Amino acid sequence: MAHLQQEELQTERDAIGMYVVCKEHVELAIDMFVDEYEDAPDVVDLKETKFSDWDPPVKCKECEKKAEFLVV
């Protein structure tokens, strides 16, 4: 049940232009963000940033590799 809720939250975040991706997919996430919002995103290194009330997904949005960046 908790896993389903996490997937629903991830889908909601994707809908508002938040992409959690591995290093390999950063450029793709930036391109998708720019295509959707016609603006440059912020890229956050998840290794250097901690969130007080949100745990980012551990896997890339595009593949099964470890998530390393937040594009928002």
C-alpha positions in Angstrom: 0.0 0.0 0.0 2.8 2.5 0.9 4.5 1.6 -2.4 1.4 2.5 -4.3 1.1 5.8 -2.5 4.7 6.6 -3.3 4.1 5.9 -7.0 1.0 8.2 -6.9 3.1 11.0 -5.3 5.8 10.4 -7.9 3.3 10.7 -10.7 1.9 13.9 -9.1 5.4 15.4 -8.9 6.1 14.5 -12.5 3.0 16.3 -13.5 4.4 19.5 -11.9 7.7 19.3 -13.7 9.9 17.5 -11.2 12.2 14.8 -12.6 14.4 12.6 -10.4 17.0 11.0 -12.7 20.4 9.3 -12.9 23.4 11.1 -14.4 22.8 9.5 -17.7 19.3 11.0 -18.0 20.0 14.6 -16.7 20.1 16.0 -20.3 16.8 14.3 -21.2 15.1 15.6 -18.0 16.4 19.2 -18.8 15.1 18.9 -22.3 11.7 17.7 -21.1 11.5 20.5 -18.6 12.4 23.2 -21.2 9.9 21.7 -23.7 7.1 21.9 -21.1 7.9 25.2 -19.4 10.0 27.1 -21.9 12.4 28.0 -19.1 15.6 26.6 -17.7 15.3 24.3 -14.7 17.3 24.1 -11.5 19.4 21.0 -11.2 19.9 19.7 -7.7 22.6 17.1 -6.8 20.8 14.7 -4.4 24.1 13.7 -2.9 24.6 17.2 -1.6 21.0 18.1 -0.6 18.8 16.9 2.2 15.1 17.5 2.4 13.3 17.9 5.7 9.9 16.6 4.7 10.5 14.7 1.4 12.5 11.6 0.5 13.3 11.6 -3.2 12.8 8.4 -5.1 15.8 6.1 -5.1 15.5 5.1 -8.7 15.7 7.2 -11.9 12.4 8.1 -13.5 13.7 6.7 -16.8 15.6 3.6 -15.8 16.5 1.4 -12.8 19.7 3.2 -11.9 20.2 5.1 -8.7 18.6 8.6 -8.8 21.3 11.3 -8.5 19.7 14.5 -9.6 16.5 16.5 -9.2 15.5 18.6 -12.2 12.9 21.1 -11.2 
